[in-house]
């Protein structure tokens, strides 16, 4: 796919800009496809030493091949719900999901889940639900259904309930391996997650099941985050993920077969990324499957006041010479919960 020159507007988040272009052949979408999607994220404006609970829900709109300046959809001080939220708590535990069927955006800070509803003709999205809950490790929407991992157990929940309980009659609880849990990602009826260095592929039809031959051990119990699938028609269920070990960040591709089978040759390291590996801070990611760009928002550390944005072209013109770009700036506070609004 030949991509027009892109001003990576997510970099406006840090007050910087750069450009990238691609003219490679792409069997998925072999035509020029400018992005028409939006991105959602939460930005705080608080000091390094703490977080008053003020969340600014932001939207960044793509127009053709360029991005606009992000706009604030609403601002809320969640310190009125409970005690103040330490920055370290948010950055260590944040996770998010977007439901393109029911237009919901859910964000967890480690001690609550906030559900924004975008089903509005005009005006700002509403806060549909605030769920006070701890130890949520990952969440995802699949065909309008909401799934979350809490204490290494994957369940389906009714996200509109003020006190959600597992919907065990519609989905049989799955216990994951102990250890660090990545985010969840989905394509069609399949959902995937990495727990304790083990990759799971889960079929959510019926009451749900882990596919035969899974989980598959990826060879290390390093931290895996930013798990994303190219969620477009015609593409295989290939996965991309960032592996972190407190020193380096590696961008990996997991190339599954057409039957979703995994083999040792499925896993390959594409790039070493330059953003700061703040081990106590989770990254958030989004994959624009029209342009096939993958984006990362990463904190430079809970005791700093800055974050970085990394842009990766998944189909670069010259793969042998291509290098992903990370940019950062001081004083831009904290960003988390990045999601593609498709």
C-alpha positions in Angstrom: 0.0 0.0 0.0 1.4 3.4 -0.9 0.9 5.7 2.0 0.9 9.4 1.5 3.3 11.5 3.6 2.0 11.4 7.1 2.4 14.1 9.8 2.2 11.9 12.8 -0.3 14.0 14.7 -0.1 11.9 17.9 3.2 13.6 18.4 1.3 16.8 18.9 0.7 15.3 22.3 4.3 16.2 23.2 4.5 19.3 21.1 6.7 17.8 18.4 6.2 16.5 14.9 7.9 14.3 12.4 7.0 12.6 9.1 7.0 9.1 7.7 6.1 7.6 4.4 5.7 4.2 2.8 5.3 3.0 -0.7 5.6 -0.8 -0.2 3.3 -3.4 -1.8 0.7 -4.6 0.6 -1.4 -7.7 -0.1 -4.0 -6.6 2.5 -4.9 -3.3 1.0 -3.0 -2.7 -2.3 -4.3 0.9 -2.7 -3.7 4.2 -1.2 -5.7 4.3 2.1 -5.6 7.5 4.2 -6.7 7.1 7.7 -10.1 8.3 8.7 -10.1 7.1 12.2 -9.9 8.9 15.5 -7.8 8.1 18.6 -8.9 8.4 22.2 -6.7 8.8 25.3 -6.6 10.3 28.8 -4.2 13.1 29.6 -3.6 14.4 33.1 -2.1 17.8 33.9 -1.0 17.1 37.4 2.3 17.4 39.2 5.0 14.8 39.4 4.4 14.2 43.1 0.8 13.1 42.8 -2.5 13.1 40.8 -5.5 15.0 42.0 -7.8 12.8 39.9 -8.3 15.2 37.0 -8.7 13.3 33.7 -9.0 15.0 30.4 -10.6 12.8 27.8 -8.9 13.6 24.5 -9.7 12.9 20.9 -7.4 13.2 17.9 -9.0 13.2 14.5 -7.3 12.0 11.3 -8.1 13.9 8.1 -6.8 12.0 5.1 -3.1 11.5 5.7 -2.7 14.1 8.4 -3.8 14.6 12.0 -5.5 17.5 13.7 -4.7 19.0 17.0 -6.2 16.9 19.8 -9.4 18.2 21.4 -10.6 17.8 25.0 -14.0 16.1 25.0 -14.5 16.4 28.7 -12.6 17.0 32.0 -13.5 15.1 35.2 -12.0 15.2 38.7 -12.4 11.6 40.0 -10.9 12.6 43.4 -14.5 13.3 44.3 -15.3 9.5 43.9 -12.5 8.2 46.2 -9.2 9.3 47.5 -6.6 10.9 45.3 -5.1 8.6 42.7 -1.3 8.5 42.8 0.4 8.8 39.5 2.4 5.7 40.1 -0.8 3.7 40.6 -2.3 4.8 37.3 0.9 4.2 35.2 1.5 0.8 36.8 -2.0 -0.5 36.2 -3.7 1.4 33.4 -5.5 -0.5 30.7 -8.3 0.3 28.3 -10.6 -0.9 25.6 -13.0 0.5 22.9 -16.3 -1.1 21.8 -16.9 -0.1 18.2 -20.3 -1.7 18.2 -21.8 0.1 21.2 -19.4 3.0 21.1 -18.0 2.6 24.6 -14.5 3.5 25.8 -13.4 1.9 29.1 -10.3 2.9 31.1 -9.0 1.4 34.3 -6.6 3.2 36.6 -6.0 0.3 38.9 -8.6 1.1 41.5 -11.6 2.0 39.2 -13.0 1.5 35.7 -14.5 4.5 34.0 -16.9 3.8 31.1 -17.5 6.6 28.6 -20.4 6.3 26.2 -20.1 7.9 22.8 -23.7 7.2 21.7 -24.6 10.8 21.5 -25.8 12.9 18.6 -24.0 16.0 19.7 -22.0 17.2 22.7 -19.6 15.4 24.9 -19.7 11.7 25.6 -21.3 10.7 28.9 -19.8 8.9 31.8 -22.0 5.8 31.8 -20.5 3.9 34.7 -17.8 4.2 37.4 -16.8 0.8 38.8 -14.6 0.8 41.9 -12.5 -2.4 41.5 -8.9 -3.4 42.0 -6.5 -5.7 40.3 -7.9 -5.4 36.8 -5.0 -6.4 34.6 -6.5 -6.2 31.0 -9.8 -5.7 29.2 -11.3 -5.9 25.8 -14.5 -5.8 23.8 -15.3 -8.6 21.4 -18.4 -8.1 19.2 -20.0 -5.9 21.9 -19.2 -8.2 24.8 -16.9 -7.0 27.6 -14.1 -9.2 28.9 -11.6 -8.5 31.6 -8.8 -10.2 33.4 -8.7 -9.8 37.2 -6.2 -11.7 39.4 -5.2 -13.8 36.4 -8.8 -14.9 35.7 -10.5 -14.0 32.4 -14.2 -13.5 32.5 -17.1 -11.8 30.7 -18.8 -9.0 32.6 -21.8 -6.7 32.2 -20.0 -3.4 32.0 -23.2 -1.4 32.7 -23.6 -3.0 36.1 -22.3 -0.9 39.1 -20.9 -4.0 40.6 -20.1 -6.4 37.8 -19.8 -10.1 38.5 -18.5 -12.8 36.1 -21.1 -14.0 33.6 -20.2 -17.6 34.0 -23.3 -18.9 32.1 -22.2 -17.1 28.9 -18.5 -17.5 29.3 -16.5 -20.1 31.2 -13.8 -18.6 33.4 -10.3 -19.1 32.1 -7.4 -19.1 34.6 -4.1 -17.8 33.1 -0.5 -18.6 34.0 0.9 -16.7 36.9 3.2 -13.7 36.1 2.9 -10.4 34.2 -0.2 -10.0 32.0 -0.2 -8.1 28.7 -3.2 -6.2 27.3 -5.9 -8.2 25.5 -6.5 -7.8 21.8 -9.1 -9.3 19.4 -9.9 -10.1 15.8 -13.3 -11.5 14.9 -14.3 -14.1 17.5 -10.7 -14.6 18.7 -9.0 -12.9 21.6 -5.3 -13.1 22.6 -3.3 -12.3 25.7 0.2 -13.1 27.0 0.5 -14.2 30.7 3.7 -15.3 32.3 5.4 -15.3 28.9 2.7 -17.6 27.5 0.6 -16.7 24.5 -3.1 -17.6 24.6 -5.6 -17.6 21.7 -9.2 -17.8 22.9 -12.3 -18.5 20.9 -15.1 -16.5 22.6 -18.0 -18.3 20.7 -20.2 -20.4 22.9 -18.9 -20.4 26.4 -15.4 -19.8 25.2 -12.3 -22.0 25.0 -8.5 -21.8 24.7 -7.5 -23.1 21.2 -5.9 -26.5 21.1 -2.0 -26.4 21.4 -2.3 -23.1 23.4 -0.9 -21.6 25.6 2.5 -21.3 23.8 5.6 -20.3 25.8 7.4 -17.4 24.1 10.8 -18.3 25.6 11.0 -15.7 28.3 9.0 -14.2 31.1 10.0 -10.6 30.2 7.2 -8.0 30.2 4.9 -8.2 27.1 2.7 -5.1 26.4 1.1 -3.4 23.5 -0.3 -6.6 22.0 -2.2 -5.7 18.8 -3.7 -7.6 15.8 -4.2 -6.1 12.4 -8.0 -6.1 12.6 -8.8 -5.7 8.9 -10.6 -7.9 6.4 -8.2 -10.1 4.5 -5.4 -10.0 7.0 -4.3 -13.0 9.0 -4.4 -13.0 12.8 -0.8 -11.7 13.0 0.1 -10.1 16.3 2.6 -7.4 17.3 3.9 -6.8 20.8 6.6 -5.0 22.7 8.9 -7.1 24.9 10.5 -5.2 27.8 13.0 -6.3 30.4 13.9 -3.1 32.2 16.8 -2.4 29.9 15.6 -2.7 26.3 12.3 -2.6 24.4 11.9 -4.9 21.5 9.2 -4.8 18.9 8.1 -8.4 18.0 5.9 -9.9 15.3 4.0 -13.2 16.0 3.2 -14.6 12.5 0.5 -17.2 13.0 -0.6 -19.6 10.3 -4.0 -19.3 8.6 -5.2 -21.9 11.1 -3.9 -19.8 14.0 -1.1 -22.3 14.6 2.1 -21.2 16.4 5.6 -22.5 15.8 9.0 -21.2 17.0 9.5 -19.5 13.6 6.4 -17.5 14.2 8.2 -15.2 16.6 10.6 -12.6 15.3 12.2 -9.4 16.6 11.6 -6.5 14.2 13.2 -3.5 16.0 14.8 -2.4 19.2 12.8 0.7 20.3 14.4 3.8 21.8 11.8 5.0 24.3 12.7 4.9 28.0 12.0 1.5 29.6 10.3 2.6 32.8 9.6 -0.8 34.1 7.0 0.3 36.6 4.9 2.1 34.0 2.7 0.2 31.5 2.6 1.4 27.9 -0.6 1.8 25.9 -0.8 1.2 22.2 -3.1 1.4 19.1 -2.8 0.0 15.6 -4.4 1.9 12.7 -5.1 -1.0 10.4 -5.9 1.3 7.4 -2.5 2.9 7.3 -0.8 0.0 9.1 0.9 2.3 11.6 1.4 1.1 15.2 1.6 3.8 18.0 2.9 3.6 21.6 2.4 6.0 24.4 5.0 5.4 27.2 5.7 7.2 30.4 9.3 8.3 31.0 8.8 7.3 34.6 6.2 8.0 37.3 8.6 10.5 39.0 9.0 12.5 35.8 6.6 14.9 34.1 6.9 13.6 30.6 6.0 10.8 28.2 7.0 9.6 24.8 5.2 8.6 21.6 6.6 6.0 19.3 5.4 5.5 15.7 6.1 2.2 13.8 5.4 1.7 10.1 4.4 -1.9 9.8 5.1 -2.0 6.0 8.1 0.4 5.5 9.4 1.0 2.0 12.9 -0.2 3.0 12.6 -2.6 5.9 16.4 -3.1 6.1 17.0 0.6 6.8 13.8 1.6 8.5 14.0 2.8 12.1 10.9 3.5 14.3 10.9 7.0 15.8 10.3 8.0 19.4 9.9 11.6 20.5 9.5 13.1 24.0 9.2 16.4 25.7 9.4 17.7 29.2 6.4 19.1 31.1 3.7 17.2 29.1 2.6 15.2 32.1 0.9 11.8 31.7 -1.0 10.1 28.9 -2.6 6.6 29.1 -5.4 4.5 27.7 -4.6 5.0 24.0 -7.3 3.4 21.7 -8.2 3.5 18.1 -11.8 4.7 17.7 -12.9 2.7 14.7 
